[in-house]
Amino acid sequence: EPMMGYMEKRLVGHHHFIQDMDISSDGAYALTASWDKTLRLWDLASGETETQFRSHTGDVLSVAFSSDNRQVVSGSRDKSIKLWNVIGVAKYELGQNTDTPHKDWVTCVRFSPNSEEPVIVSASCDWTVKVWNLQRCKLRFNLCGHNARINCVTVSPDGSLCASGGKDGKAILWDLNEGGSLSTLDAGKEINALEFSPNRYWLCAATGSAVKIWDLESKQEVGALTLQEEIEEAGPKRNHRLPILCISLAWSTDGSTLFAGYTD
């Protein structure tokens, strides 16, 4: 019998879909991004909202904590990337009043864990990945290589690499020190989420109903995790069926377990 999880708390407050979530490194707080145009900081012990973040004019699609949990970054359908403190003050908008901001929805934002040269990485429907210097809040690299919208970006545990994926079915590995493309991996289907393994040189992709795993040294696929049986969900019309898709991934801290979320 498979192991079952049980709900410990229910966090209530947003008024629309919750698109993204991040957990603080100490496990005490959660950040959520919602189509109600706000972010929320939650105390996981009490289940209550600590802070509401209001500044975006469009649905918030992505959110992340910095490695020290002192800063928050968010990306939105209003095409902006906002840098916040944890009391809900928007301190800076990356690329504002310059020719460097994204030209379309910002779909994903992530902090690098590299404390010596910290950066923020963002992905967009404008087909680009942008790397921002966190200390100066200026654009460092504009990374081009995709030919369709980008859904996700993830940073390696040592902060030296990032990977992006999207509708074109390609996972592109980027060098965050030099700003160049290192390799392109073909998933065959749209990529909805990417995660580096915390203890192996692996990249995992949520694509279609499967999870694909690549070894980054050999650039070869080392595994594909698929549903044990074909599961479908009912569509809006009678006799119309929609496939279950894998849309989110997360590793356990020790790298022993990979969690996957599906549209069922």
N, C-alpha and C positions, 0 to 999 in steps of 0.2 A: 504494500500500500504506500502511495506517495505521502510525504509529509505535508501537513496542512498548516497554514498560518491562521492566526486569529487576530481580529482587530482589537487593539488596546485602547485607542482613542479615535475620536472623530473630530476633525478640525473644521469648524463651520465659520464662514465669514464672507467669502467671495460670493459675487452675484452672477457669475458666468463661468464658463469652462476654465479649469486650471490647466495651463499648457505645460508648465515646467516646475521643477522643484529641486532644491539643493539642501543638503544637510551640513551643518557646521562641523568642523573637524573634531570638535569635542563631543558631538552627538547631542548637544543640549538644545539646539535650535533648528528650525526649518525655514527656508525661504520659499515662497510660492509666487508664480507669475500667472496672471489671469487675463482673460478677455474682457474683464470689467475695467481694464486699463490701470490696474493697481498691482502692487506687490504687497505681500504681508510677511512679517517676521513672527514666527510662532515659538512660544515656549513649549517644548515637548513634554515637560513634566506636568504642566497645568493644562495644556491643550488650548491655551488662550493666545489671542493676538497681542504681541508686544508692540508692534509698530506697523502702521500703514504707510506705504510709499505712494505719493500722488504727484505726478508731473507729466506722465505720458499722455498723449492725446489719441493713441490707438491701442489696440490689443497688445498686451505684453506677452511675448513669445518665449523669452528665455531669461534666466536669472542665475547668478552664481555668487558664492562667497569667495573672497580672497583667502589665501592659505592661512593668514593670521586671524581670519573672521572679523576684521575691522572695517572692511570695505565690501560693497555690493555693486555688481554691474548688471545692467538689464538691457535687453534689446526688444524692439517693438515694431508693429506694423506702421508706426508713424515714421519709420526709417531712422530713428535715433538710437544712440547708445548712451546710457546715462550711468554715471559713477556716483554712488551714494555713500554716506556714512550709515551706521546701523541705527541711528535715531530718525532716519527717514528724510534727511536733507540731501537733495540732488546737488552735489558739489561741482559737477562738470558734465558737459555733453561733448563726447569725442567727435571731432571733426566739425563742430559748429562754427559757422561763419568762415569756412574754408572751402576749398574745392575737393576735399578728401572724403566727405561722408559717403555712406552707402546711398545708392540711388533707388533702392527698393527696400522691401521689408527686411528687417534684421531678424534672422531666424534662430541664431544661436550665438551665445557669448560665453567665453570661458577665461578664467585667469590662468596664467602659467604659475607653477609652484616654485619657479626659480627666483629666489630672494635677491640674488646678486644683480640680475637684470630683468626685473619683472615686466611682463607684458600682458595685455589683454588681446585675445584672438576673437574675431567676429566673422560670422558667415551670413550670406544674404541671398535673396532672390535675384540680385543683380549679377549673379554668377561669380562673385569675388569673395576671397578671404582677405581680411585686413588684420595686420598685426600692429598694435598700438603700444608705444612706450608709456608705461604707467607713471613713471616719475615726471615726465614732461607732458603727458596726455597728448602726444603728437603721433601721427601716422609714421610707422617705421617701414613696413612693407605692404605692398598691394599685390596679392598673389592671384594670378589668373591661370586657369587651366581647365575649369569646368565649362561645359556648354549648355547648362541648364541650371535651374535654381539649386542652391545648396541648402540641405536640410539640417546638417549637423557638423560640428567640429569638436575635436577632443585633443587635449594636450598630453604628451607622454609624462610619466611620473617624474622624470628628471628635468622636464621643461625644455628639452633640446629640440623636440619635434612636435608637430601637430599633424592631424589627419582630418580631411574633410570629405564629405560624401553627400550625394543628392540624387536628383531625378535622372541624371545621366548614367547612373549605375556604376560610377567610378569612385574609388577611394584613392585620394591623392595624398601622399606623404610629403610634408614640407619641412625644410630645415629652418628653425626659428632663429638661428644665429646668422645665417647668410641670406635667408629669404628665398631660397630656390626650391624647385621641385626635386624630390629624390626618387620617387617611383610612383607608378600608377597601377592599381589593382582593380581588376574587373569583377564586379559582383554579379553582373548579368541582369540585375533588376534594381529598381530604385532603392537607395540606401536611406533608411530612416533614422538610424543611430549608429554611433561608433564608440568603441571603448578600447583603450590600451589595457593589457593585462598588467597588474601591479608587480608581478614577479617573473614574468616571462616576456620574451621579445615577440609578443603576439599583438595583432590588431583584430578585433572582433567587430563584425558588421551585422546589424539587423536589416535584412533585405528580403522582401516578400514575406513568406511565412517561416523563413529559416534564419539561423544565425551562422554566418560564415567566419572561420578563423584562419588568419594568415600568419605564417612565420615570416617575420620581417627581414631575417637574414637571407633566407632562401627565396623569398618573395613567392612562396608556394602556399596553396591552401592546404591546411593540415586537418581540417575537419569542417563538417557542416551539421549543425544541430537542427533537426526538423521535428515537427509534431509527430507523435507516434501514430496518430490516425488523422485522416483528413477531416478537419472541423470547419464548418461553415456557419455563418450567421444569416438570419433572414434579412433580406433587403426591404426597401420601402414598398415593393410591389409583391403581390402573391406569386409564388413560384419563382421568385427572383432571389438568387443566392449570391452572397458576397464572400470572398475568401477571408480567413483570419490572417491578419498581418502582424508581424513583429515590429513594434514601434519604439521600444526603449530597452536599454541594457544597463546593468550595474554589476560591478564586481564586489565581492566581499573584500574587506581590508587585507586579508591574508592571501587573496588570490585563489582560494580553493573552490569558490562557488561563483558561478555566473548567474545572475537573475535576469530574466527576460519578461517584458510586458507585451501583451497582445491586445488586439482590438476586440476580443470577445469579452 
